[in-house]
Amino acid sequence: SQQGEEDPQALSIQEGENATMNCSYKTSINNLQWYRQNSGRGLVHLILIRSNEREKHSGRLRVTLDTSKKSSSLLITASRAADTASYFCATDDSSYKLIFGSGTRLLVRP
Amino acid sequence: DGGITQSPKYLFRKEGQNVTLSCEQNLNHDAMYWYRQDPGQGLRLIYYSQIVNDFQKGDIAEGYSVSREKKESFPLTVTSAQKNPTAFYLCASSSDRAGANVLTFGAGSRLTVL
């Protein structure tokens, strides 16, 4: 079962621009996480936001969470070609299971 | 360096054969997971284990089996009962960061059925 769904499915931007990806989910959560996957590789954890938080920053990353709308957004500022990857949101409902969305494929053109 | 090692990276299988994918971690994590990823898709949970000698089915467990005899190891067997096994398989382990489950992933194993 897919809990989170990312939007858009694919995004192409110029280097230096900001990239915004959205995630919607269906049920109550304890926290929401964002992961990055380079082509053909494993996922890497980027940032976690808890259900009682509304915004969090980490370097060029900014994550927001709106539990009333069951949605989150990931903003990457001043994008670089090295940011080209797929980005996934994952939700944690207090079990040991993390449920991943279908991902946003980001292409940053040099 | 601590991490998760998956092997083999690439594996080819003939129809009707069972294959076992290895996953070893030296992070001292209690929980381990297997996910399947199809091209352009998200991750689907196959099995997970919270402690040694215990594991639970995920969303797509049919045709797969696992064991957890040691904390460090969580091998996945893709059996001949799995009708469409060609996929990218990802193993992960997790630590509890103040009540949050954060996953560390291996590099993946790509299985192709000939």
Backbone of each chain as ProteinMPNN parsed JSONL, in Angstrom:
{"seq_chain_A": "SQQGEEDPQALSIQEGENATMNCSYKTSINNLQWYRQNSGRGLVHLILIRSNEREKHSGRLRVTLDTSKKSSSLLITASRAADTASYFCATDDSSYKLIFGSGTRLLVRP", "coords_chain_A": {"N_chain_A": [[0.855, -1.188, 0.0], [0.588, 2.193, -0.88], [1.484, 4.915, 0.948], [2.42, 7.58, 0.903], [2.308, 10.009, -1.701], [4.133, 11.471, -4.197], [4.497, 14.658, -5.796], [5.569, 16.88, -8.293], [5.747, 14.021, -10.586], [7.999, 14.126, -12.115], [10.614, 16.533, -12.513], [12.21, 19.224, -14.016], [14.803, 21.478, -13.909], [16.779, 24.512, -14.077], [20.206, 24.857, -13.185], [20.842, 26.475, -10.104], [18.278, 27.389, -9.739], [15.339, 27.039, -7.614], [13.951, 24.006, -6.293], [10.888, 22.434, -5.808], [9.153, 19.909, -4.184], [6.296, 17.899, -3.559], [4.424, 16.041, -1.131], [1.822, 13.867, -0.407], [-0.201, 12.235, 2.016], [-2.117, 9.566, 3.623], [-3.016, 8.63, 6.163], [-2.913, 9.133, 9.775], [0.192, 10.245, 11.126], [3.383, 9.74, 12.798], [5.796, 10.873, 12.15], [7.45, 12.335, 9.299], [9.594, 11.581, 6.647], [12.235, 12.466, 4.372], [13.929, 11.078, 1.637], [16.725, 10.495, -0.53], [17.631, 9.233, -3.744], [20.154, 8.271, -5.781], [20.614, 7.317, -9.185], [20.219, 3.877, -9.562], [21.212, 3.277, -7.061], [21.275, 2.88, -3.416], [18.927, 4.31, -1.01], [19.262, 7.475, 0.633], [19.007, 9.006, 3.738], [17.582, 12.199, 4.242], [16.177, 14.21, 5.772], [14.103, 14.621, 8.663], [10.864, 15.245, 9.851], [8.796, 15.889, 12.55], [5.446, 15.111, 13.69], [4.494, 17.187, 15.232], [5.813, 19.379, 14.396], [6.226, 22.152, 12.133], [7.938, 23.208, 10.281], [11.213, 22.68, 9.008], [14.746, 22.978, 8.723], [17.688, 22.164, 6.865], [20.726, 22.809, 5.921], [20.655, 23.449, 2.501], [18.117, 22.528, 2.336], [14.622, 22.663, 2.917], [11.893, 21.733, 4.754], [8.411, 21.396, 4.999], [5.454, 20.723, 6.912], [2.099, 19.945, 6.913], [-0.249, 18.874, 8.823], [-2.994, 18.993, 8.879], [-3.758, 19.06, 6.257], [-2.573, 16.805, 5.482], [-0.034, 16.756, 4.165], [3.239, 17.412, 2.806], [6.125, 19.371, 1.986], [9.159, 19.54, 0.133], [11.797, 21.655, -0.244], [14.457, 22.515, -2.256], [16.993, 24.698, -2.289], [18.803, 26.924, -4.489], [19.739, 25.064, -6.533], [21.932, 22.398, -7.63], [23.794, 20.647, -10.176], [24.535, 18.238, -9.096], [22.424, 17.624, -7.458], [20.663, 16.195, -8.894], [18.524, 13.514, -8.883], [16.311, 10.983, -7.496], [13.632, 11.704, -5.319], [12.13, 10.772, -2.312], [9.318, 10.634, -0.163], [8.583, 9.411, 3.103], [6.508, 7.816, 5.415], [5.814, 7.352, 8.886], [3.997, 5.46, 10.994], [4.193, 4.867, 13.656], [4.556, 2.194, 13.87], [7.016, -0.32, 13.054], [7.225, -0.024, 10.406], [8.117, 1.768, 7.571], [6.517, 3.626, 5.137], [6.834, 4.212, 1.779], [6.566, 6.781, -0.723], [5.96, 7.238, -4.265], [7.891, 8.774, -5.457], [9.758, 11.65, -6.716], [11.333, 12.526, -9.653], [14.119, 14.369, -10.087], [15.732, 16.56, -12.254], [18.523, 18.467, -12.692], [19.654, 20.869, -14.729], [22.794, 21.75, -16.077]], "CA_chain_A": [[0.0, 0.0, 0.0], [1.35, 3.428, -0.941], [0.974, 5.906, 1.876], [2.722, 8.902, 0.395], [2.38, 10.184, -3.14], [4.852, 12.698, -4.496], [4.05, 15.462, -6.925], [5.282, 16.153, -9.54], [6.493, 12.775, -10.782], [9.301, 14.505, -12.66], [10.842, 17.973, -12.453], [13.452, 19.615, -14.675], [15.072, 22.889, -13.635], [18.122, 24.987, -14.39], [21.081, 25.015, -12.027], [20.659, 27.753, -9.426], [16.858, 27.564, -9.41], [14.831, 26.248, -6.493], [13.106, 22.865, -6.648], [9.894, 22.114, -4.778], [8.46, 18.645, -4.35], [5.226, 17.754, -2.592], [4.08, 14.679, -0.722], [0.55, 13.75, 0.307], [-0.36, 10.938, 2.652], [-3.528, 9.273, 3.865], [-3.401, 8.356, 7.544], [-2.155, 9.872, 10.792], [1.604, 9.869, 11.171], [4.236, 10.239, 13.873], [6.776, 11.75, 11.524], [7.603, 12.178, 7.862], [10.999, 11.69, 6.283], [12.581, 12.564, 2.958], [15.12, 10.333, 1.238], [17.219, 10.754, -1.879], [18.197, 8.063, -4.381], [20.835, 8.432, -7.057], [20.231, 6.242, -10.089], [20.816, 2.573, -9.345], [21.853, 3.198, -5.753], [20.374, 2.855, -2.276], [18.399, 5.599, -0.576], [19.985, 8.165, 1.701], [18.12, 9.845, 4.548], [17.875, 13.627, 4.159], [15.632, 15.041, 6.84], [12.915, 14.099, 9.328], [10.035, 16.25, 10.514], [7.833, 15.219, 13.423], [4.069, 15.551, 13.459], [4.214, 18.425, 15.962], [6.631, 20.428, 13.8], [5.643, 22.692, 10.905], [8.979, 23.527, 9.323], [12.534, 22.29, 9.435], [15.779, 23.326, 7.749], [18.979, 21.491, 6.942], [21.506, 23.293, 4.786], [19.811, 24.007, 1.431], [16.82, 21.855, 2.372], [13.579, 23.171, 3.81], [10.737, 20.849, 4.738], [7.228, 21.831, 5.738], [4.468, 19.685, 7.173], [0.756, 20.419, 7.248], [-0.978, 17.655, 9.189], [-4.427, 19.15, 8.588], [-3.917, 18.724, 4.836], [-1.824, 15.566, 5.241], [0.894, 17.016, 3.073], [4.564, 17.93, 3.133], [6.878, 19.803, 0.821], [10.623, 19.612, 0.237], [12.362, 22.712, -1.077], [15.914, 22.544, -2.395], [17.337, 26.036, -2.797], [20.046, 27.079, -5.254], [20.033, 23.685, -6.928], [23.177, 22.092, -8.331], [23.667, 19.461, -11.023], [24.686, 17.069, -8.226], [21.144, 17.338, -6.801], [19.892, 15.313, -9.771], [18.252, 12.26, -8.176], [14.903, 10.814, -7.152], [13.373, 12.069, -3.928], [10.985, 10.031, -1.786], [8.865, 10.855, 1.201], [8.25, 8.173, 3.811], [5.757, 8.109, 6.629], [5.991, 6.438, 10.008], [2.769, 5.506, 11.781], [4.568, 4.358, 14.983], [4.999, 0.802, 13.772], [8.365, -0.361, 12.509], [7.148, 0.044, 8.965], [8.11, 3.034, 6.858], [5.851, 3.479, 3.856], [7.417, 5.169, 0.844], [5.822, 7.232, -1.88], [6.45, 6.804, -5.576], [9.077, 9.55, -5.779], [9.877, 12.707, -7.722], [12.642, 12.492, -10.332], [14.599, 15.743, -10.299], [16.862, 16.762, -13.159], [19.05, 19.823, -12.63], [20.454, 21.068, -15.939], [23.922, 22.663, -15.813]], "C_chain_A": [[0.885, 1.229, 0.0], [0.715, 4.406, 0.034], [1.184, 7.295, 1.322], [2.746, 8.909, -1.121], [3.05, 11.511, -3.417], [4.312, 13.365, -5.755], [5.049, 16.602, -7.094], [6.05, 14.834, -9.609], [7.882, 13.075, -11.306], [9.394, 16.023, -12.708], [12.195, 18.27, -13.088], [13.661, 21.108, -14.479], [16.502, 23.222, -14.035], [18.916, 25.102, -13.085], [20.91, 26.41, -11.432], [19.21, 28.031, -9.051], [16.511, 26.732, -8.179], [13.952, 25.125, -7.009], [12.167, 22.569, -5.494], [9.178, 20.823, -5.139], [7.432, 18.5, -3.237], [4.919, 16.291, -2.324], [2.738, 14.725, -0.012], [0.435, 12.347, 0.87], [-1.782, 10.788, 3.164], [-3.911, 9.152, 5.331], [-2.554, 9.175, 8.511], [-0.726, 9.345, 10.868], [2.268, 10.379, 12.439], [5.274, 11.207, 13.325], [6.809, 11.465, 10.031], [9.069, 12.413, 7.523], [11.135, 11.857, 4.77], [13.908, 11.84, 2.732], [15.472, 10.686, -0.201], [17.812, 9.46, -2.424], [18.855, 8.47, -5.695], [20.566, 7.184, -7.887], [20.983, 4.948, -9.788], [21.485, 2.374, -8.003], [20.8, 3.052, -4.649], [19.904, 4.252, -1.911], [19.237, 6.152, 0.567], [19.011, 9.084, 2.429], [18.558, 11.305, 4.476], [17.444, 14.37, 5.409], [14.373, 14.392, 7.39], [12.169, 15.261, 9.964], [8.957, 15.51, 11.308], [6.448, 15.847, 13.256], [3.728, 16.843, 14.188], [5.082, 19.587, 15.469], [5.99, 20.893, 12.497], [6.696, 22.961, 9.843], [10.321, 23.112, 9.897], [13.527, 22.602, 8.32], [17.004, 22.464, 7.98], [19.778, 21.905, 5.719], [20.617, 23.949, 3.746], [18.427, 23.372, 1.379], [15.884, 22.535, 3.353], [12.372, 22.258, 3.65], [9.614, 21.482, 5.534], [6.273, 20.662, 5.886], [3.157, 20.332, 7.579], [-0.089, 19.196, 7.551], [-2.477, 17.774, 8.919], [-4.725, 18.809, 7.136], [-3.232, 17.419, 4.486], [-0.872, 15.747, 4.052], [2.198, 17.594, 3.608], [5.206, 18.428, 1.848], [8.362, 19.835, 1.155], [11.102, 20.664, -0.749], [13.876, 22.578, -1.067], [16.262, 23.893, -3.004], [18.659, 25.991, -3.55], [20.555, 25.729, -5.748], [21.337, 23.59, -7.723], [22.956, 20.85, -9.181], [23.752, 18.189, -10.178], [23.418, 16.73, -7.455], [20.258, 16.44, -7.649], [19.767, 13.938, -9.131], [16.738, 12.093, -8.09], [14.739, 11.074, -5.662], [12.074, 11.419, -3.48], [10.61, 10.541, -0.403], [8.484, 9.503, 1.799], [7.565, 8.533, 5.114], [5.862, 6.976, 7.631], [4.757, 6.563, 10.882], [2.947, 4.909, 13.171], [4.785, 2.857, 14.988], [6.451, 0.823, 13.296], [8.38, -0.225, 10.995], [7.187, 1.48, 8.484], [7.488, 2.791, 5.502], [6.32, 4.59, 2.936], [6.434, 5.549, -0.252], [6.505, 6.795, -3.158], [7.599, 7.664, -6.098], [8.897, 10.641, -6.805], [11.269, 12.622, -8.322], [13.028, 13.922, -10.68], [15.805, 15.736, -11.227], [17.278, 18.219, -13.054], [20.019, 19.99, -13.792], [21.566, 22.077, -15.67], [23.803, 23.951, -16.626]], "O_chain_A": [[1.83, 1.314, 0.785], [-0.479, 4.689, -0.061], [0.254, 8.1, 1.269], [3.155, 7.933, -1.749], [2.603, 12.554, -2.94], [3.753, 12.721, -6.643], [5.362, 17.257, -6.1], [6.912, 14.574, -8.77], [8.837, 12.369, -10.985], [8.397, 16.715, -12.916], [13.201, 17.65, -12.746], [12.801, 21.912, -14.837], [17.319, 22.339, -14.294], [18.363, 25.404, -12.028], [20.841, 27.401, -12.159], [18.943, 28.82, -8.145], [17.266, 25.855, -7.759], [13.287, 25.266, -8.036], [12.593, 22.465, -4.344], [8.666, 20.664, -6.247], [7.668, 18.926, -2.106], [5.125, 15.424, -3.174], [2.54, 15.538, 0.891], [0.917, 11.385, 0.271], [-2.562, 11.74, 3.149], [-5.018, 9.533, 5.71], [-1.594, 9.831, 8.107], [-0.477, 8.152, 10.695], [1.791, 11.319, 13.075], [5.59, 12.222, 13.946], [6.257, 10.468, 9.565], [9.701, 13.329, 8.048], [10.267, 11.447, 4.0], [14.858, 11.965, 3.505], [14.622, 11.117, -0.979], [18.415, 8.683, -1.684], [18.188, 8.957, -6.609], [20.318, 6.111, -7.336], [22.213, 4.92, -9.76], [22.237, 1.418, -7.814], [19.597, 3.094, -4.91], [20.409, 5.249, -2.427], [19.833, 5.413, 1.351], [18.28, 9.849, 1.8], [19.738, 11.619, 4.626], [18.239, 15.074, 6.032], [13.659, 13.695, 6.668], [12.78, 16.156, 10.547], [8.294, 14.614, 10.786], [6.307, 16.96, 12.749], [2.777, 17.53, 13.813], [5.078, 20.661, 16.07], [5.294, 20.124, 11.833], [6.399, 22.947, 8.648], [10.546, 23.179, 11.105], [13.205, 22.508, 7.136], [17.324, 22.084, 9.106], [19.539, 21.415, 4.615], [19.898, 24.899, 4.057], [17.649, 23.654, 0.467], [16.274, 22.929, 4.452], [11.891, 22.04, 2.538], [9.836, 22.036, 6.611], [6.284, 19.728, 5.083], [3.117, 21.166, 8.483], [-0.593, 18.548, 6.634], [-3.156, 16.761, 8.75], [-5.811, 18.326, 6.816], [-3.291, 16.966, 3.343], [-0.908, 14.993, 3.079], [2.255, 18.174, 4.692], [4.874, 17.967, 0.756], [8.766, 20.112, 2.284], [10.841, 20.569, -1.949], [14.5, 22.534, -0.007], [15.858, 24.187, -4.129], [19.515, 25.145, -3.292], [21.665, 25.311, -5.417], [21.774, 24.536, -8.379], [22.027, 20.083, -8.929], [23.122, 17.182, -10.501], [23.335, 15.659, -6.855], [19.219, 15.972, -7.183], [20.769, 13.274, -8.866], [15.98, 12.947, -8.55], [15.593, 10.712, -4.853], [11.054, 11.496, -4.164], [11.475, 10.841, 0.42], [8.111, 8.574, 1.082], [7.991, 9.443, 5.825], [5.982, 5.806, 7.27], [4.489, 7.624, 11.445], [1.974, 4.492, 13.798], [5.164, 2.297, 16.017], [7.04, 1.895, 13.156], [9.44, -0.304, 10.373], [6.396, 2.314, 8.925], [7.876, 1.864, 4.792], [6.218, 5.77, 3.272], [5.587, 4.752, -0.656], [7.502, 6.074, -3.133], [8.222, 7.304, -7.097], [8.009, 10.578, -7.655], [12.267, 12.642, -7.601], [12.354, 14.593, -11.461], [16.77, 15.003, -11.012], [16.469, 19.113, -13.302], [21.066, 19.345, -13.842], [21.316, 23.14, -15.101], [24.664, 24.826, -16.526]]}, "seq_chain_B": "DGGITQSPKYLFRKEGQNVTLSCEQNLNHDAMYWYRQDPGQGLRLIYYSQIVNDFQKGDIAEGYSVSREKKESFPLTVTSAQKNPTAFYLCASSSDRAGANVLTFGAGSRLTVL", "coords_chain_B": {"N_chain_B": [[34.327, 1.439, 8.691], [30.923, 1.89, 9.436], [28.051, 0.206, 8.128], [25.791, -1.056, 5.587], [25.937, -4.021, 3.811], [25.186, -5.363, 0.759], [24.884, -8.279, -1.197], [24.77, -10.482, -4.061], [25.705, -7.701, -6.235], [24.667, -7.743, -8.788], [22.536, -10.183, -10.181], [21.641, -13.07, -11.909], [19.025, -15.166, -12.833], [17.621, -18.294, -13.644], [14.37, -19.225, -14.719], [12.367, -20.82, -12.264], [14.311, -21.291, -10.418], [15.509, -20.914, -7.08], [16.844, -18.07, -5.404], [19.201, -16.479, -3.237], [19.575, -13.443, -1.581], [22.033, -11.555, -0.022], [22.335, -9.734, 3.045], [24.09, -7.751, 5.177], [24.81, -6.075, 8.21], [26.722, -3.767, 10.141], [26.013, -1.992, 12.034], [24.873, -2.303, 14.427], [22.136, -2.244, 14.57], [18.777, -2.945, 15.52], [16.467, -3.458, 13.953], [15.64, -4.663, 10.694], [15.097, -4.589, 7.135], [13.521, -5.54, 4.011], [13.076, -4.247, 0.827], [11.384, -3.927, -2.289], [11.976, -2.587, -5.502], [10.618, -1.455, -8.442], [11.21, -0.454, -11.884], [11.211, 3.068, -12.104], [9.47, 3.297, -10.011], [8.181, 3.486, -6.593], [9.202, 2.243, -3.335], [8.43, -1.001, -2.167], [7.445, -2.846, 0.639], [8.767, -5.922, 1.621], [9.536, -7.861, 3.656], [10.09, -7.487, 7.194], [12.102, -7.209, 10.151], [12.197, -6.984, 13.578], [13.612, -7.922, 15.734], [16.064, -10.434, 16.557], [15.395, -13.713, 15.341], [12.752, -13.232, 14.788], [10.28, -12.112, 12.508], [8.25, -10.212, 10.22], [5.659, -10.216, 7.747], [5.604, -8.01, 4.974], [4.026, -5.834, 2.613], [4.159, -7.252, 0.224], [4.849, -10.06, 0.452], [4.511, -12.587, -0.67], [5.978, -15.366, -2.251], [8.494, -14.887, -1.379], [11.055, -15.454, 1.134], [12.513, -15.163, 4.414], [15.119, -15.042, 6.921], [16.238, -14.592, 10.291], [18.654, -15.105, 11.975], [20.87, -14.074, 13.131], [21.789, -10.927, 14.546], [23.133, -9.274, 12.809], [22.552, -10.096, 10.241], [20.305, -10.571, 7.499], [19.079, -12.369, 5.355], [17.472, -12.668, 2.148], [15.373, -14.81, 0.409], [14.441, -15.41, -2.835], [11.924, -17.117, -4.139], [10.886, -19.761, -6.404], [8.233, -19.451, -6.573], [7.68, -16.808, -6.795], [6.323, -14.814, -9.132], [7.116, -12.723, -10.781], [10.012, -11.822, -10.511], [12.05, -10.108, -11.343], [13.725, -7.271, -10.486], [14.835, -4.47, -8.477], [16.402, -4.892, -5.457], [16.336, -3.776, -2.167], [17.969, -3.572, 0.897], [17.64, -2.618, 4.282], [18.434, -1.105, 7.442], [17.486, -0.024, 10.728], [17.7, 2.599, 13.123], [16.498, 3.785, 16.233], [15.744, 6.983, 16.53], [15.192, 8.885, 18.97], [12.498, 8.009, 19.109], [11.875, 7.961, 16.43], [11.997, 6.225, 13.382], [14.692, 5.789, 11.508], [16.023, 4.995, 8.413], [18.849, 3.207, 7.177], [20.278, 2.41, 4.147], [21.384, -0.325, 2.07], [23.41, -0.761, -0.926], [21.948, -2.058, -2.81], [20.614, -4.832, -4.743], [20.437, -6.124, -7.933], [18.211, -8.11, -9.525], [17.758, -10.277, -12.196], [15.651, -12.181, -14.155], [16.129, -14.748, -16.393]], "CA_chain_B": [[33.127, 2.243, 8.502], [29.693, 1.143, 9.625], [27.14, 0.297, 7.007], [25.062, -2.245, 5.165], [26.517, -4.618, 2.618], [24.331, -6.282, 0.029], [25.556, -9.023, -2.261], [25.614, -9.803, -5.037], [25.142, -6.468, -6.78], [23.868, -8.179, -9.93], [22.272, -11.614, -10.113], [20.789, -13.561, -12.968], [18.399, -16.412, -12.399], [16.743, -18.969, -14.587], [13.038, -19.475, -14.16], [12.263, -22.042, -11.478], [15.382, -21.373, -9.431], [15.517, -20.035, -5.912], [18.091, -17.336, -5.199], [19.267, -15.81, -1.942], [20.287, -12.176, -1.54], [22.643, -11.373, 1.291], [22.34, -8.4, 3.64], [24.824, -7.754, 6.442], [25.02, -4.727, 8.75], [27.578, -3.67, 11.331], [25.578, -0.757, 12.694], [24.236, -2.701, 15.685], [20.712, -1.922, 14.513], [17.89, -4.067, 15.832], [15.478, -3.714, 12.915], [16.106, -4.772, 9.314], [13.989, -4.563, 6.178], [13.734, -5.749, 2.588], [12.151, -3.565, -0.065], [11.506, -4.168, -3.724], [11.735, -1.388, -6.306], [10.501, -1.678, -9.878], [11.661, 0.749, -12.615], [10.398, 4.267, -12.02], [8.472, 3.159, -8.948], [8.621, 3.616, -5.216], [9.628, 1.036, -2.647], [7.38, -1.797, -1.534], [8.01, -3.62, 1.733], [8.615, -7.372, 1.471], [9.595, -8.408, 5.018], [10.903, -6.746, 8.133], [12.42, -7.926, 11.384], [12.51, -6.036, 14.652], [14.593, -8.544, 16.613], [16.547, -11.734, 16.096], [14.459, -14.839, 15.365], [11.378, -12.778, 14.587], [10.112, -11.26, 11.329], [6.861, -10.028, 9.82], [5.412, -9.969, 6.335], [5.232, -6.68, 4.536], [2.892, -5.752, 1.7], [4.293, -8.132, -0.949], [5.693, -11.16, 0.932], [4.288, -13.843, -1.389], [7.073, -15.751, -3.138], [9.758, -14.55, -0.722], [11.228, -15.922, 2.502], [13.639, -14.541, 5.104], [15.496, -15.579, 8.215], [16.988, -13.612, 11.105], [19.321, -15.92, 12.99], [21.843, -13.199, 13.76], [21.408, -9.518, 14.503], [23.807, -8.604, 11.711], [22.254, -10.679, 8.945], [18.886, -10.715, 7.163], [19.036, -12.785, 3.956], [16.184, -12.782, 1.468], [15.313, -15.82, -0.646], [13.396, -15.234, -3.849], [11.615, -18.489, -4.509], [10.295, -19.957, -7.73], [6.819, -19.068, -6.488], [7.557, -15.388, -7.126], [6.054, -14.881, -10.573], [7.779, -11.639, -11.514], [11.049, -11.442, -9.56], [13.015, -9.138, -11.867], [13.54, -6.005, -9.773], [15.947, -3.968, -7.675], [16.075, -5.208, -4.068], [17.043, -2.924, -1.22], [17.966, -3.943, 2.299], [17.853, -1.464, 5.157], [18.328, -1.315, 8.877], [17.062, 1.239, 11.327], [17.932, 2.965, 14.503], [15.429, 4.594, 16.791], [16.259, 8.308, 16.89], [14.211, 9.552, 19.825], [11.149, 7.614, 18.73], [11.68, 7.973, 14.99], [12.648, 5.115, 12.695], [15.444, 6.315, 10.368], [16.607, 3.86, 7.709], [20.105, 3.215, 6.438], [20.11, 1.452, 3.069], [22.489, -0.859, 1.306], [23.515, -0.266, -2.305], [20.969, -2.739, -3.638], [20.921, -5.997, -5.571], [19.543, -6.136, -9.093], [17.926, -9.483, -9.934], [17.151, -10.421, -13.523], [15.266, -13.55, -14.496], [16.378, -14.979, -17.823]], "C_chain_B": [[31.9, 1.372, 8.698], [28.795, 1.299, 8.438], [26.453, -1.01, 6.739], [25.652, -2.738, 3.863], [25.529, -5.599, 2.013], [25.157, -6.996, -1.038], [24.632, -10.115, -2.77], [24.964, -8.513, -5.524], [24.243, -6.761, -7.981], [23.714, -9.7, -9.846], [21.309, -11.987, -11.232], [20.27, -14.932, -12.562], [17.587, -17.002, -13.537], [15.398, -19.184, -13.917], [13.031, -20.805, -13.418], [13.334, -22.199, -10.426], [15.102, -20.457, -8.251], [16.86, -19.305, -5.868], [18.031, -16.631, -3.852], [20.14, -14.561, -2.047], [20.782, -11.945, -0.113], [22.54, -9.923, 1.74], [22.996, -8.492, 5.011], [25.011, -6.304, 6.904], [25.899, -4.787, 9.996], [27.276, -2.393, 12.104], [24.966, -1.02, 14.066], [22.759, -2.282, 15.743], [19.878, -3.161, 14.806], [16.999, -4.444, 14.652], [16.126, -3.753, 11.531], [14.916, -4.982, 8.392], [14.461, -4.997, 4.79], [12.626, -5.039, 1.818], [12.421, -4.004, -1.494], [11.194, -2.873, -4.452], [11.715, -1.783, -7.774], [10.818, -0.377, -10.604], [10.692, 1.91, -12.511], [9.364, 4.25, -10.913], [9.065, 3.429, -7.573], [9.016, 2.272, -4.64], [8.434, 0.323, -2.036], [8.016, -2.753, -0.537], [7.712, -5.102, 1.565], [8.519, -8.029, 2.851], [10.355, -7.425, 5.894], [11.05, -7.539, 9.426], [12.828, -6.905, 12.437], [13.559, -6.588, 15.61], [15.009, -9.882, 16.023], [15.472, -12.792, 16.301], [13.002, -14.427, 15.271], [11.312, -11.911, 13.337], [8.63, -11.243, 10.948], [6.768, -9.791, 8.318], [5.105, -8.494, 6.1], [4.056, -6.766, 3.572], [2.953, -6.752, 0.543], [5.151, -9.348, -0.618], [5.565, -12.442, 0.109], [5.432, -14.13, -2.36], [8.451, -15.437, -2.585], [9.826, -15.226, 0.649], [12.476, -15.271, 3.095], [13.973, -15.355, 6.349], [16.25, -14.492, 8.966], [17.596, -14.376, 12.288], [20.365, -15.123, 13.748], [21.401, -11.755, 13.608], [21.948, -8.851, 13.252], [23.282, -8.998, 10.335], [20.764, -10.886, 8.718], [18.781, -11.123, 5.694], [17.619, -12.954, 3.431], [16.286, -13.846, 0.383], [14.134, -15.521, -1.557], [13.101, -16.622, -4.39], [11.005, -18.558, -5.902], [8.811, -19.602, -7.744], [6.6, -17.591, -6.791], [7.476, -15.274, -8.643], [6.797, -13.824, -11.382], [8.915, -11.082, -10.662], [12.051, -10.406, -10.057], [12.746, -7.775, -11.248], [14.848, -5.632, -9.097], [15.556, -4.167, -6.214], [16.966, -4.412, -3.123], [16.861, -3.433, 0.199], [18.239, -2.693, 3.13], [17.833, -1.908, 6.603], [17.97, 0.017, 9.507], [17.463, 1.36, 12.777], [16.767, 3.827, 14.956], [16.028, 5.911, 17.247], [15.165, 9.042, 17.65], [12.788, 9.275, 19.332], [10.882, 7.624, 17.246], [12.544, 6.894, 14.361], [13.364, 5.639, 11.456], [16.202, 5.173, 9.722], [17.947, 4.189, 7.074], [20.018, 2.093, 5.42], [21.44, 0.91, 2.58], [22.433, -0.325, -0.121], [22.582, -0.981, -3.264], [21.522, -3.934, -4.393], [19.916, -6.032, -6.711], [19.415, -7.578, -9.583], [17.24, -9.477, -11.285], [16.864, -11.894, -13.781], [15.367, -13.736, -15.995], [15.284, -15.846, -18.421]], "O_chain_B": [[31.837, 0.251, 8.192], [28.752, 2.353, 7.804], [26.514, -1.947, 7.535], [25.844, -1.966, 2.923], [25.09, -6.544, 2.669], [26.011, -6.397, -1.691], [23.802, -10.626, -2.019], [23.79, -8.268, -5.248], [23.207, -6.125, -8.172], [24.653, -10.409, -9.483], [20.305, -11.315, -11.467], [21.007, -15.75, -12.012], [16.945, -16.278, -14.298], [15.31, -19.308, -12.695], [13.611, -21.789, -13.876], [13.286, -23.132, -9.623], [14.537, -19.374, -8.401], [17.889, -19.863, -6.251], [16.962, -16.237, -3.385], [21.272, -14.607, -2.527], [20.047, -12.119, 0.859], [22.642, -9.0, 0.932], [22.527, -9.212, 5.893], [25.325, -5.422, 6.105], [25.826, -5.725, 10.789], [28.15, -1.8, 12.736], [24.589, -0.09, 14.779], [22.214, -2.007, 16.812], [20.219, -4.271, 14.399], [16.801, -5.629, 14.382], [17.039, -2.982, 11.236], [13.869, -5.482, 8.804], [15.631, -4.846, 4.439], [11.437, -5.192, 2.096], [13.532, -4.395, -1.851], [10.273, -2.146, -4.081], [12.669, -2.369, -8.286], [10.71, 0.697, -10.013], [9.502, 1.767, -12.791], [8.474, 5.1, -10.881], [10.276, 3.578, -7.411], [9.148, 1.286, -5.363], [7.543, 0.951, -1.463], [9.02, -3.396, -0.843], [6.56, -5.499, 1.388], [7.522, -8.68, 3.164], [11.16, -6.631, 5.406], [10.24, -8.409, 9.746], [13.7, -6.068, 12.203], [14.306, -5.828, 16.226], [14.373, -10.393, 15.101], [14.741, -12.776, 17.291], [12.114, -15.197, 15.638], [12.183, -11.068, 13.121], [7.868, -12.139, 11.308], [7.68, -9.237, 7.703], [4.448, -7.832, 6.904], [3.202, -7.646, 3.688], [1.925, -7.068, -0.055], [6.099, -9.638, -1.347], [6.44, -13.304, 0.189], [5.811, -13.286, -3.172], [9.461, -15.69, -3.241], [8.797, -15.533, 1.251], [13.384, -14.877, 2.364], [13.215, -16.23, 6.769], [16.826, -13.588, 8.361], [17.123, -14.301, 13.422], [20.707, -15.46, 14.882], [20.715, -11.406, 12.647], [21.305, -7.964, 12.69], [23.543, -8.298, 9.357], [20.044, -11.318, 9.618], [18.423, -10.291, 4.861], [16.701, -13.327, 4.162], [17.178, -13.793, -0.463], [12.992, -15.398, -1.114], [13.954, -17.231, -5.036], [10.657, -17.537, -6.496], [8.209, -19.471, -8.809], [5.468, -17.164, -7.02], [8.43, -15.593, -9.353], [7.071, -14.035, -12.563], [8.796, -9.975, -10.137], [12.829, -9.877, -9.262], [11.682, -7.19, -11.45], [15.829, -6.374, -9.141], [14.514, -3.68, -5.774], [18.188, -4.384, -3.269], [15.742, -3.692, 0.643], [18.992, -1.814, 2.71], [17.284, -2.957, 6.941], [18.133, 1.068, 8.886], [17.55, 0.389, 13.528], [16.133, 4.511, 14.152], [16.745, 5.953, 18.247], [14.326, 9.725, 17.063], [11.986, 10.193, 19.164], [9.764, 7.325, 16.827], [13.686, 6.681, 14.768], [12.715, 5.911, 10.446], [16.943, 4.457, 10.396], [18.158, 5.268, 6.52], [19.721, 0.953, 5.775], [22.474, 1.573, 2.657], [21.545, 0.447, -0.482], [22.435, -0.561, -4.412], [22.722, -4.037, -4.647], [18.706, -5.976, -6.494], [20.398, -8.188, -10.004], [16.26, -8.761, -11.495], [17.743, -12.744, -13.637], [14.773, -12.988, -16.771], [15.319, -16.149, -19.614]]}, "name": "protein", "num_of_chains": 2, "seq": "SQQGEEDPQALSIQEGENATMNCSYKTSINNLQWYRQNSGRGLVHLILIRSNEREKHSGRLRVTLDTSKKSSSLLITASRAADTASYFCATDDSSYKLIFGSGTRLLVRPDGGITQSPKYLFRKEGQNVTLSCEQNLNHDAMYWYRQDPGQGLRLIYYSQIVNDFQKGDIAEGYSVSREKKESFPLTVTSAQKNPTAFYLCASSSDRAGANVLTFGAGSRLTVL"}
